[in-house]
Each structure stands twice: as C-alpha cells, then as structure tokens.
Amino acid sequence: MNTLTVKIPPQLEQDIVRASQREHLSKSELVRRALVAYVNQRNAAAPTLSALEQAGDLVGCFGGGPPDLSSNPRHLDDFGRV
C-alpha cells in the first residue's frame, strides 16, 4: 500500500481521532474510507457542464444592441448606480 502525507488543521485531527474511536477503526482506515466515498461520489455525479453547454440554446438568440457591448467600457458608465 502507498503512503500519502497530508497536513490538516488541529481541529480536523481531533475530529478524525474521535470518529476513528467511535467507529473502532484506525485513523488511516477511516480516512481511506472517506476518500473512497468521496471519489466514488464524484465519479457517480453528473459530468460538469460548461456555461455554454448549459445555456447553449440562448447563445446568439439576442438581436440588436451595440456591437461593442463586451469590449467598450463606456457601456459600464452607469453600472451599479441606483
């Protein structure tokens, strides 16, 4: 088995010690199980979609407006003012 060294804050160390005692597991086994659960959960989750993938049907649906809206700072002159 490989060894991995990680630095953790003291409070997390205390939480791990308490959980390992409660579960009757070594700290290493507790952390291993937690990492396996995390990795499995991430792998099972739906893939992350980009903003373009999430709103792709909206891209290009707006007609009109200034052609330099995204590049001309003058369009932000009143931004944030009430």
C-alpha positions as CSV (number, residue, x, y, z in Angstrom):
1,M,0.0,0.0,0.0
2,N,1.2,3.5,-0.8
3,T,1.7,6.3,1.7
4,L,0.3,9.8,1.4
5,T,1.2,12.6,3.7
6,V,-1.3,15.4,4.2
7,K,-1.3,18.4,6.5
8,I,-4.5,19.0,8.4
9,P,-5.6,21.6,10.9
10,P,-5.7,20.5,14.6
11,Q,-9.5,20.6,14.8
12,L,-9.8,18.1,11.9
13,E,-7.2,15.9,13.6
14,Q,-9.4,15.8,16.7
15,D,-12.5,15.1,14.7
16,I,-10.7,12.2,13.0
17,V,-9.5,10.8,16.3
18,R,-13.0,10.9,17.8
19,A,-14.6,9.4,14.7
20,S,-12.0,6.6,14.5
21,Q,-12.6,5.8,18.2
22,R,-16.4,5.8,17.7
23,E,-16.1,3.6,14.6
24,H,-13.4,1.3,16.1
25,L,-11.2,2.0,13.1
26,S,-7.7,3.3,12.7
27,K,-7.3,6.9,11.6
28,S,-5.8,5.6,8.3
29,E,-8.7,3.3,7.6
30,L,-11.2,6.0,8.4
31,V,-9.6,8.5,6.1
32,R,-9.2,5.8,3.4
33,R,-12.9,5.0,3.5
34,A,-13.8,8.7,3.5
35,L,-11.6,9.2,0.4
36,V,-13.1,6.2,-1.4
37,A,-16.6,7.5,-0.7
38,Y,-15.7,11.0,-1.9
39,V,-14.1,9.7,-5.1
40,N,-17.0,7.3,-5.8
41,Q,-19.5,10.1,-5.2
42,R,-17.6,12.5,-7.6
43,N,-17.4,9.7,-10.3
44,A,-21.1,9.0,-10.0
45,A,-22.2,12.6,-10.2
46,A,-23.3,14.0,-13.5
47,P,-20.5,15.5,-15.5
48,T,-19.9,19.2,-15.0
49,L,-21.3,21.2,-17.9
50,S,-19.8,24.4,-19.1
51,A,-21.8,27.7,-19.2
52,L,-22.0,27.3,-23.0
53,E,-23.4,23.7,-22.7
54,Q,-25.9,24.8,-20.0
55,A,-27.2,27.9,-22.0
56,G,-26.2,26.9,-25.5
57,D,-29.7,27.4,-26.8
58,L,-29.5,31.0,-25.7
59,V,-26.3,31.9,-27.4
60,G,-27.0,34.1,-30.3
61,C,-30.7,34.5,-29.6
62,F,-30.5,38.2,-28.8
63,G,-30.8,40.5,-31.7
64,G,-29.8,44.2,-31.7
65,G,-27.7,46.0,-29.2
66,P,-24.4,47.7,-29.7
67,P,-21.8,45.5,-31.5
68,D,-19.1,46.5,-29.0
69,L,-21.1,45.7,-25.8
70,S,-18.5,43.4,-24.4
71,S,-15.4,45.4,-25.2
72,N,-16.3,49.1,-24.8
73,P,-16.0,50.4,-21.2
74,R,-18.3,53.3,-22.0
75,H,-21.3,50.8,-21.7
76,L,-20.4,50.4,-18.0
77,D,-20.5,54.1,-17.1
78,D,-23.8,53.8,-15.1
79,F,-23.3,50.2,-13.9
80,G,-24.0,49.8,-10.2
81,R,-25.6,53.3,-9.8
82,V,-29.1,53.5,-8.4
